[in-house]
Amino acid sequence: MNQFKHYFIVLLIFTTLAARAQTEVFGTVTDAKTGEVLPFVNVYFSGTQNGITTDIKGFYELTSSASLDTLVVSYIGYVTERIPLKRGGINEVDVSLGQDVMTLNEVIVRPGENPAFRVMRKVIAKKEEYDPRNIDYYKVESYNKIEGYIDKMNKGLEERKIIQKIVAAVDSVQPLRNKKGQKMIPVFFSESISNVYNNTNPKHSKEEVINSNIKGIMVDDNSIAQQFVGSAFQEYNFYDNWMDLFGKQFVSPLADSWKMYYEYELTDSFKVADQIHYQIEFEPKNKQNLAFIGTMLIEKNSWALKNISANITENTNINYLSGLQIFQEMKYFPERNVLLPEKVDVKLDVDPILGVYPGMYAVFNLSYSDFVFDRPMPIAFYDIPVKVLPKPSNDNFWVEKRHQPLNESNQQIATMIDDIRDIGAVRAYEDLLYFAITGYFELGKFDIGPYPNIYTFNDVEGHRFQLGGRTNERLSSKWQFGGHLAYGTEDQKFKYNANIKYILSRAPWQTIELVHGYELNQLGLKDVSPEDNPFFYASSRFGTLIKPYYSETNKLSFSSDIRGGLSVKAGVKTEHFEPDFPFNYIPNEQDTGDLRNSFNTTAIKLGIRYAKGEKFLIDGNRKLVVGRNSWPVFSLDYELGLKDVLWGDLDYHQLTANITHFIPYNGIGIGKMDLEAGRMFSEVPYPMLKVHTGNQGIFFSNASFNLMNFYEFVSDSYVSVKYTHYFEGMILNHIPLMKKLNWRLVGIANVIYGGMSDANKSLAGEEYNSTDGFYTLEDKPYVEFGYGVENIFKVLRVDFYHRLTYLDNPSISKFGVKFNFQLIL
């Protein structure tokens, strides 16, 4: 969420609305006798193949660019209704279907096997043949339209003057209400045209955004939003066994193990273009599992999926989403024997978060045309996964290129958003939201912050006050200046940081950066970045600091993306280490009388990183990695210390390797593994070694060992493994009573094994293996394991940890309970 900064709101709200063309009809279908809503009813324009099924709430919405006058509503067991429409207009049609006893015999169910199973076996047998991943390459033009709204506001929010002004501005153009009659405020509208390229082996994809038209609160047309209003973040393949949605693994109704997770019913058969089609309804066996309820249409001759409407159930163990519907229409390409999506509609309904913030409603409408299969691009072409092309100068671009024309409602929404942004208080709220989410207050060409570091209190600095900021792309799209100034009332010292970054290239991303600073740090936390982890960094500066030291640093660094997820970095760094705790070392073994309590280092730093399939966006002057990578991410860093170069006191070699991997275990959750190994090959003062990060607070941290004390273990060589398994609802969803709570189990195992050379032990002196000093890990690995429950009241996670080794070390905890607050789906 923090990766998107203020645009995470866009990602939650602004997910895309069904297109409205010249003829539009919407409404709800119910049982005429009982009044109950009817899901999965066939609704289509007479004489066409343009149709849809109602969602789980009985709602449908259907559009066509043609001028049509009749709507057909049919459902097995009910009388088919034919409803006249107003040509070329907007029609709200609620339909009540009466039961038809005669048609109940359309599907004859005899004793024996479920007839839907016979169809499903044929479909599963052919799915690998039709899977889009079987073709080597294709290019397609995509059109994506997005509308996003705020709705479901509580009474207190509706009565606020600013909301009343906004609603008045909306109502002056056209009153907007959701299906429950609640007021809706448009906050986002966009449309985009893109070229999408897909290469199967090796797997690469790229989107070129040809043009975009964006209106939104907190969003500008030249912002990061241009990079994700296309189709790159809207990929759904029901032929895959598992589908990654919102970072969660949903089982497809077309999975190889379909019988294990779903119930199926053959509900209808009919002819479309002289071809027999079967309609099959499906629903999860366990309503809380991450699975779908809906209908699919199968063509008999080919056993190919023609379209599918998939919804989450009201009981699905996922937070804040009260509705999610995916409708996908497939197109068959006989020359390639493959099915590809031709139309995708996704409706998203988000509940009010924590009962304070309003709800959100959005719908994706995505269409594809002009498929090309025989002109593959070179692999280097895919180095930039999302590229925004210069806007065309053609004034008639949208009229010529839209897959469906905008209707009056679409145009009015854009006007409403402009009217809303003209309200002065809304502008102020935009600034406050940006400040709350990013930590920075936007002031023209400058961002002031981050606010978590404005004030801290600890035993060394006393009251610490800090003011910082950075320039943004409004000042320059090439240069970025930043820094901070801080003062402590106890140590009465100024701390500061100044940095200059120059963007050499945006495609590929290349930067060069110069940094100078003087700061108070702690051993064991020197790798924590205030930019990457502002809240954790700020919280670590409260209370009693462990082994605090002052450092003056100078750094010149270069970084560059290379190709296909490969990036490199190189730099030179000097640092003056000045401890605020008892410390000394002997720089020359031949002169034992030469004791020093500080030292300088000069180092060359090199790094390489490989993240296959990683997607990123460019936000102003920053590169942001988005989404969760299904491939492991590898990194390797080397540091060479240079004595007598720029006042350096130490020669050394240091190597660190890291692998991070999210591992989906289909059906039993998701695992996250962090594997790290490091080695200091030289004799250096112990502050230069690896001080393993402990945690003596009440909040758990994924970056630490949660039952290890601060500064308890130090190594010059080590290997660590941290593994967390998120079971989702796999276990608790099946326990009566508990499954209603929607709690989710978590399992944790952290292991580290290391050591220290005799030379470095000797150099550490009394610090080594003493009550007030540190220990090493040669005897055995440090091991802790834990288990926990997350999603308590949707915000709380509680972990229980057990420490299994080094139980005789002083002042340690063998068992601990840690907490954290988190907003998760």
Order of alpha helices (4+ residues) and beta strands (2+ residues): alpha-beta-beta-beta-beta-beta-beta-beta-beta-alpha-beta-alpha-alpha-beta-beta-beta-beta-alpha-beta-beta-beta-beta-beta-beta-beta-beta-alpha-alpha-alpha-beta-beta-beta-beta-beta-beta-beta-alpha-beta-beta-beta-beta-beta-beta-beta-beta-beta-beta-beta-beta-alpha-beta-beta-beta
